[in-house]
Amino acid sequence: MNIQFLDSLILDDDNEYIVVSKVHYNQQNHYCLVDKNNANNLKFCYEDGDELVEANNKELNTILLPLFLEEGKKALESLSVEG
């Protein structure tokens, strides 16, 4: 899969999500997604073949959260330098 920062995805719930962070952890790509129309609807997902699967492992999500924040910050900083 080639999903990048700020890509737009429609998931099985028919909501459109924006990729706000992507990290590679434990040999797997993980994504933090925010619903385009409801910022309170946040999902952590990981790649499983050609599918995105919602991550429901609280321990893993606790590890990923600071990684998502750091990567999101870097991505936003690079946008401000480019723009």
C-alpha positions as CSV (number, residue, x, y, z in Angstrom):
1,M,0.0,0.0,0.0
2,N,1.2,3.5,-0.7
3,I,-0.7,5.7,1.8
4,Q,0.9,9.0,2.7
5,F,0.4,11.9,5.0
6,L,-2.7,13.9,4.1
7,D,-4.1,11.2,1.8
8,S,-7.9,10.9,1.9
9,L,-9.4,7.5,2.5
10,I,-13.0,6.2,2.7
11,L,-13.3,3.3,5.1
12,D,-16.0,0.6,5.5
13,D,-18.1,3.0,7.7
14,D,-18.4,5.2,4.6
15,N,-16.7,8.1,6.3
16,E,-13.8,10.0,4.7
17,Y,-10.6,10.1,6.7
18,I,-7.4,12.1,6.4
19,V,-4.0,10.5,7.2
20,V,-2.6,12.8,9.9
21,S,0.4,10.5,10.7
22,K,2.1,7.4,9.5
23,V,4.7,5.4,11.5
24,H,6.6,2.1,10.8
25,Y,6.6,0.2,14.0
26,N,7.4,-3.5,14.7
27,Q,7.7,-4.2,10.9
28,Q,4.3,-2.8,10.1
29,N,2.9,0.5,8.9
30,H,0.5,2.2,11.3
31,Y,-1.7,5.2,10.5
32,C,-3.6,7.8,12.6
33,L,-6.7,8.8,10.7
34,V,-9.1,11.6,11.5
35,D,-12.7,11.8,10.1
36,K,-12.9,14.7,7.7
37,N,-16.3,15.8,9.0
38,N,-15.9,14.9,12.7
39,A,-12.5,15.5,14.3
40,N,-13.6,13.5,17.3
41,N,-13.7,10.4,15.2
42,L,-10.1,9.2,15.3
43,K,-8.8,5.8,14.2
44,F,-5.5,4.0,14.6
45,C,-5.1,1.5,11.8
46,Y,-2.4,-0.8,10.4
47,E,-1.8,-2.5,7.1
48,D,-2.7,-6.1,6.7
49,G,-1.9,-7.0,3.1
50,D,-4.1,-4.7,1.0
51,E,-6.4,-3.8,3.8
52,L,-6.4,-1.3,6.6
53,V,-7.4,-2.8,9.9
54,E,-8.5,-0.8,12.9
55,A,-6.0,-1.3,15.8
56,N,-7.9,-2.1,19.0
57,N,-4.9,-3.0,21.1
58,K,-4.7,-0.4,23.9
59,E,-1.2,-1.2,24.8
60,L,0.0,-0.9,21.3
61,N,-2.0,2.3,20.7
62,T,-0.4,3.8,23.9
63,I,3.1,3.1,22.4
64,L,2.1,4.5,19.0
65,L,0.5,7.7,20.2
66,P,3.7,9.6,20.9
67,L,5.2,8.2,17.7
68,F,2.2,9.5,15.7
69,L,2.5,12.9,17.4
70,E,6.2,13.2,16.5
71,E,5.8,12.1,12.9
72,G,2.8,14.4,12.4
73,K,4.8,17.3,13.8
74,K,7.7,16.5,11.4
75,A,5.3,16.3,8.5
76,L,3.6,19.6,9.3
77,E,7.0,21.3,9.7
78,S,8.1,20.1,6.3
79,L,4.9,21.5,4.8
80,S,5.5,24.9,6.3
81,V,9.1,24.9,5.0
82,E,7.9,23.9,1.5
83,G,5.0,26.4,1.5
